[in-house]
Amino acid sequence: MTRAETYLKHAAEAEALAARAQSLSGRLRCLDLAEGYRALAERMQAIAAEPRSWTLEERRAG
């Protein structure tokens, strides 16, 4: 499982918690958490799509 997939899983779990929250503040807190996880997933997907400018050997030597 990639980091992006993990963050999306956490976002879904936070949304499920929001649906079960007893208070408005609890619901909003969970939805805010889910939004943050989705933003992280989007960033991880964008990073994964970027070309790499180094190789593993160059990083080890550096």
PELIN-V526374 format. One record per residue. N is the residue number from 1. PHI is phi in radians with two decimals (999 if undefined). NEAR is the number of other ideal C-beta (glycine too) atoms within 12 Angstrom. Layout:
N_PHI_NEAR + N_PHI_NEAR
//
This chain:
1_999_11 + 2_-1.37_15 + 3_-1.06_19 + 4_-1.05_23 + 5_-1.13_17 + 6_-1.11_16 + 7_-1.11_26 + 8_-1.14_23 + 9_-1.13_20 + 10_-1.11_25 + 11_-1.09_27 + 12_-1.11_20 + 13_-1.14_18 + 14_-1.14_28 + 15_-1.16_24 + 16_-1.15_17 + 17_-1.11_22 + 18_-1.07_24 + 19_-1.14_15 + 20_-1.69_13 + 21_-1.10_20 + 22_-1.47_12 + 23_-2.08_11 + 24_-1.11_11 + 25_-1.13_12 + 26_-1.14_17 + 27_-1.10_20 + 28_-1.15_16 + 29_-1.08_19 + 30_-1.16_27 + 31_-1.17_22 + 32_-1.14_20 + 33_-1.08_25 + 34_-1.08_28 + 35_-1.09_20 + 36_-1.11_19 + 37_-1.11_28 + 38_-1.14_23 + 39_-1.13_19 + 40_-1.10_25 + 41_-1.09_26 + 42_-1.06_19 + 43_-1.16_17 + 44_-1.10_21 + 45_-1.17_18 + 46_-1.17_13 + 47_-1.12_15 + 48_-1.10_15 + 49_-1.43_12 + 50_-1.28_11 + 51_-1.19_8 + 52_-1.53_11 + 53_-1.78_7 + 54_-2.46_12 + 55_-1.94_11 + 56_-1.06_9 + 57_-1.13_8 + 58_-1.15_10 + 59_-1.18_10 + 60_-1.16_8 + 61_-1.28_8 + 62_-1.24_8
//
